[in-house]
Amino acid sequence: MSFSQIILISSTIMLLSVGQVLFKLAAMDMKNIDISSLLQPKLILALCVYGFATVLWIAVLRYTPLVLAYPFVGLAFLIVPVLSWFWMDEQISLNTIVGGAAILIGIWIAVS
């Protein structure tokens, strides 16, 4: 895998992770799910981040076999808890850490 492929994949996964946290922040601000809630800035930003991540993912898939690229999506299971701890003061449990280590091992096995 080339350096540019790694950068594109990493950028995509990071954007998807940031998007998830933005979705959570938007959801926390919602009182109801109505049109005014759907037009709030955090939700619109989350959708834009996801849209840009999708464009990057398409660029990844142009040059990288899906079987090689897709396991890296599992990194979001590590990044999202770290971002939610950092931005929302959510706790990271030992189970999350152990699960994250298992995911890293799985990714390593899958792409080796």
Backbone as CSV, one residue per row, in Angstrom:
resi,resn,N_x,N_y,N_z,CA_x,CA_y,CA_z,C_x,C_y,C_z
1,MET,0.855,-1.169,0.000,0.000,0.000,0.000,0.901,1.232,0.000
2,SER,0.568,2.185,-0.838,1.406,3.376,-0.967,1.115,4.367,0.162
3,PHE,2.025,5.321,0.307,1.876,6.354,1.327,0.603,7.173,1.088
4,SER,0.314,7.489,-0.171,-0.890,8.277,-0.472,-2.162,7.494,-0.147
5,GLN,-2.159,6.190,-0.369,-3.311,5.376,-0.003,-3.518,5.390,1.514
6,ILE,-2.445,5.278,2.255,-2.527,5.296,3.720,-3.057,6.640,4.205
7,ILE,-2.580,7.726,3.604,-3.055,9.063,3.991,-4.540,9.216,3.680
8,LEU,-4.976,8.778,2.496,-6.393,8.878,2.131,-7.273,8.039,3.055
9,ILE,-6.848,6.819,3.332,-7.621,5.950,4.224,-7.680,6.548,5.625
10,SER,-6.540,6.999,6.132,-6.500,7.596,7.473,-7.361,8.842,7.555
11,SER,-7.306,9.669,6.536,-8.123,10.889,6.516,-9.603,10.550,6.495
12,THR,-9.973,9.555,5.710,-11.376,9.136,5.642,-11.860,8.656,7.001
13,ILE,-11.088,7.799,7.643,-11.492,7.244,8.935,-11.556,8.341,9.994
14,MET,-10.626,9.268,9.957,-10.652,10.369,10.926,-11.889,11.249,10.707
15,LEU,-12.199,11.549,9.455,-13.381,12.363,9.165,-14.670,11.647,9.580
16,LEU,-14.754,10.351,9.316,-15.929,9.598,9.749,-16.068,9.613,11.269
17,SER,-14.949,9.522,11.975,-14.965,9.539,13.439,-15.399,10.904,13.965
18,VAL,-14.850,11.964,13.389,-15.249,13.320,13.780,-16.734,13.520,13.482
19,GLY,-17.188,13.010,12.344,-18.597,13.103,11.991,-19.489,12.437,13.030
20,GLN,-19.080,11.284,13.528,-19.868,10.602,14.560,-19.991,11.450,15.820
21,VAL,-18.895,12.055,16.230,-18.933,12.906,17.424,-19.814,14.127,17.175
22,LEU,-19.725,14.696,15.989,-20.592,15.830,15.654,-22.068,15.423,15.648
23,PHE,-22.368,14.215,15.161,-23.750,13.722,15.211,-24.226,13.620,16.664
24,LYS,-23.360,13.120,17.533,-23.720,13.015,18.953,-23.953,14.401,19.559
25,LEU,-23.054,15.338,19.274,-23.218,16.700,19.794,-24.507,17.337,19.278
26,ALA,-24.822,17.096,18.015,-26.069,17.621,17.448,-27.273,16.978,18.125
27,ALA,-27.206,15.681,18.344,-28.313,14.974,18.981,-28.542,15.472,20.402
28,MET,-27.465,15.801,21.097,-27.598,16.297,22.466,-28.280,17.659,22.504
29,ASP,-28.158,18.428,21.435,-28.795,19.740,21.364,-30.262,19.680,20.938
30,MET,-30.694,18.548,20.420,-32.059,18.433,19.906,-33.054,18.188,21.038
31,LYS,-34.131,18.923,21.002,-35.243,18.661,21.917,-36.220,17.703,21.234
32,ASN,-36.449,17.922,19.977,-37.312,17.083,19.138,-36.613,16.900,17.800
33,ILE,-37.059,15.922,17.070,-36.563,15.763,15.704,-37.600,16.404,14.789
34,ASP,-37.335,17.658,14.460,-38.217,18.400,13.567,-37.339,19.187,12.596
35,ILE,-37.964,19.959,11.747,-37.217,20.653,10.688,-36.194,21.625,11.255
36,SER,-36.530,22.313,12.340,-35.567,23.267,12.906,-34.372,22.538,13.510
37,SER,-34.596,21.361,14.076,-33.483,20.571,14.612,-32.577,20.069,13.495
38,LEU,-33.185,19.747,12.362,-32.414,19.226,11.242,-31.599,20.306,10.546
39,LEU,-31.870,21.555,10.861,-31.139,22.661,10.252,-30.097,23.266,11.184
40,GLN,-29.846,22.626,12.325,-28.870,23.181,13.249,-27.444,23.000,12.706
41,PRO,-26.565,23.932,13.027,-25.209,23.940,12.454,-24.403,22.667,12.708
42,LYS,-24.491,22.093,13.904,-23.696,20.887,14.186,-24.115,19.719,13.300
43,LEU,-25.401,19.587,13.079,-25.875,18.499,12.227,-25.475,18.737,10.777
44,ILE,-25.607,19.956,10.311,-25.208,20.280,8.940,-23.709,20.053,8.756
45,LEU,-22.912,20.473,9.752,-21.465,20.237,9.688,-21.160,18.745,9.663
46,ALA,-21.845,17.963,10.498,-21.633,16.513,10.520,-21.931,15.902,9.153
47,LEU,-23.010,16.319,8.543,-23.366,15.803,7.218,-22.333,16.204,6.164
48,CYS,-21.829,17.432,6.256,-20.787,17.884,5.321,-19.501,17.085,5.514
49,VAL,-19.130,16.856,6.759,-17.926,16.060,7.048,-18.103,14.654,6.480
50,TYR,-19.273,14.050,6.705,-19.537,12.716,6.158,-19.513,12.716,4.631
51,GLY,-20.055,13.767,4.022,-20.026,13.869,2.565,-18.611,13.931,2.028
52,PHE,-17.772,14.742,2.675,-16.386,14.843,2.246,-15.650,13.516,2.461
53,ALA,-15.941,12.851,3.582,-15.339,11.541,3.845,-15.736,10.538,2.764
54,THR,-16.964,10.623,2.298,-17.431,9.729,1.237,-16.660,9.971,-0.055
55,VAL,-16.405,11.224,-0.377,-15.620,11.547,-1.577,-14.210,10.978,-1.448
56,LEU,-13.603,11.134,-0.266,-12.268,10.567,-0.049,-12.290,9.041,-0.154
57,TRP,-13.336,8.423,0.395,-13.437,6.967,0.355,-13.532,6.470,-1.093
58,ILE,-14.263,7.198,-1.921,-14.336,6.837,-3.339,-12.954,6.939,-3.977
59,ALA,-12.185,7.965,-3.594,-10.810,8.093,-4.104,-9.958,6.912,-3.647
60,VAL,-10.136,6.502,-2.406,-9.408,5.330,-1.893,-9.731,4.106,-2.732
61,LEU,-11.009,3.890,-2.975,-11.439,2.664,-3.660,-11.060,2.639,-5.133
62,ARG,-10.719,3.788,-5.695,-10.249,3.797,-7.089,-8.922,3.065,-7.224
63,TYR,-8.098,3.110,-6.175,-6.735,2.586,-6.272,-6.419,1.480,-5.272
64,THR,-7.349,1.181,-4.384,-7.089,0.208,-3.333,-8.172,-0.857,-3.344
65,PRO,-7.785,-2.125,-3.332,-8.813,-3.168,-3.255,-9.633,-3.012,-1.965
66,LEU,-10.929,-3.205,-2.075,-11.822,-3.066,-0.927,-11.412,-4.003,0.199
67,VAL,-10.991,-5.192,-0.148,-10.589,-6.172,0.862,-9.382,-5.674,1.686
68,LEU,-8.603,-4.793,1.114,-7.458,-4.214,1.817,-7.827,-2.933,2.561
69,ALA,-8.690,-2.134,1.973,-9.041,-0.845,2.564,-10.050,-0.965,3.702
70,TYR,-11.043,-1.832,3.543,-12.162,-1.846,4.478,-11.794,-2.197,5.921
71,PRO,-10.854,-3.079,6.182,-10.518,-3.358,7.583,-10.119,-2.112,8.373
72,PHE,-9.576,-1.116,7.703,-9.166,0.105,8.393,-10.349,0.888,8.957
73,VAL,-11.540,0.636,8.448,-12.731,1.292,8.986,-12.884,0.952,10.470
74,GLY,-12.382,-0.215,10.870,-12.423,-0.607,12.271,-11.692,0.354,13.192
75,LEU,-10.779,1.133,12.654,-10.063,2.116,13.477,-11.008,3.149,14.072
76,ALA,-12.158,3.358,13.433,-13.139,4.299,13.968,-13.617,3.853,15.349
77,PHE,-13.620,2.543,15.604,-14.024,2.040,16.919,-13.020,2.421,18.002
78,LEU,-11.830,2.821,17.607,-10.827,3.312,18.551,-10.839,4.831,18.626
79,ILE,-10.989,5.463,17.477,-10.898,6.918,17.406,-12.112,7.591,18.026
80,VAL,-13.308,7.069,17.771,-14.525,7.697,18.292,-14.530,7.757,19.818
81,PRO,-14.203,6.680,20.535,-14.159,6.805,21.998,-13.131,7.825,22.490
82,VAL,-11.988,7.904,21.824,-10.974,8.884,22.227,-11.490,10.301,21.998
83,LEU,-12.106,10.541,20.851,-12.661,11.864,20.569,-13.806,12.204,21.526
84,SER,-14.638,11.212,21.852,-15.751,11.482,22.768,-15.241,11.726,24.185
85,TRP,-14.144,11.109,24.538,-13.511,11.394,25.840,-12.964,12.818,25.843
86,PHE,-12.317,13.190,24.745,-11.677,14.497,24.647,-12.697,15.627,24.577
87,TRP,-13.737,15.480,23.717,-14.699,16.561,23.475,-15.899,16.550,24.409
88,MET,-16.275,15.351,24.909,-17.508,15.271,25.692,-17.290,14.685,27.084
89,ASP,-16.044,14.457,27.434,-15.696,13.934,28.754,-16.362,12.588,29.045
90,GLU,-16.586,11.784,28.002,-17.117,10.436,28.203,-15.986,9.522,28.667
91,GLN,-16.339,8.548,29.454,-15.341,7.632,29.997,-15.004,6.531,28.993
92,ILE,-13.744,6.101,29.017,-13.298,4.975,28.201,-13.082,3.810,29.149
93,SER,-13.825,2.730,28.947,-13.745,1.579,29.837,-12.598,0.656,29.447
94,LEU,-12.256,-0.216,30.362,-11.237,-1.229,30.090,-11.684,-2.118,28.932
95,ASN,-12.978,-2.417,28.867,-13.494,-3.231,27.754,-13.245,-2.553,26.412
96,THR,-13.393,-1.235,26.365,-13.138,-0.495,25.131,-11.666,-0.592,24.748
97,ILE,-10.790,-0.488,25.730,-9.355,-0.581,25.465,-8.985,-1.979,24.972
98,VAL,-9.498,-3.000,25.637,-9.214,-4.386,25.228,-9.810,-4.654,23.847
99,GLY,-11.038,-4.195,23.623,-11.659,-4.351,22.309,-10.869,-3.635,21.233
100,GLY,-10.378,-2.440,21.548,-9.559,-1.695,20.600,-8.289,-2.433,20.236
101,ALA,-7.656,-3.047,21.239,-6.441,-3.835,20.975,-6.773,-5.019,20.060
102,ALA,-7.912,-5.664,20.307,-8.331,-6.779,19.453,-8.589,-6.302,18.021
103,ILE,-9.180,-5.135,17.885,-9.432,-4.576,16.548,-8.116,-4.301,15.830
104,LEU,-7.159,-3.710,16.544,-5.849,-3.454,15.925,-5.193,-4.744,15.459
105,ILE,-5.274,-5.779,16.283,-4.705,-7.068,15.894,-5.447,-7.610,14.667
106,GLY,-6.769,-7.476,14.663,-7.561,-7.942,13.520,-7.224,-7.216,12.237
107,ILE,-7.036,-5.913,12.338,-6.664,-5.138,11.149,-5.292,-5.583,10.647
108,TRP,-4.370,-5.735,11.570,-3.017,-6.182,11.195,-3.070,-7.532,10.493
109,ILE,-3.860,-8.467,11.035,-3.994,-9.794,10.414,-4.650,-9.681,9.035
110,ALA,-5.693,-8.866,8.933,-6.437,-8.761,7.692,-5.630,-8.149,6.548
111,VAL,-4.760,-7.218,6.857,-4.043,-6.538,5.766,-2.608,-7.038,5.579
112,SER,-2.189,-7.957,6.403,-0.819,-8.506,6.265,-0.734,-9.541,5.163
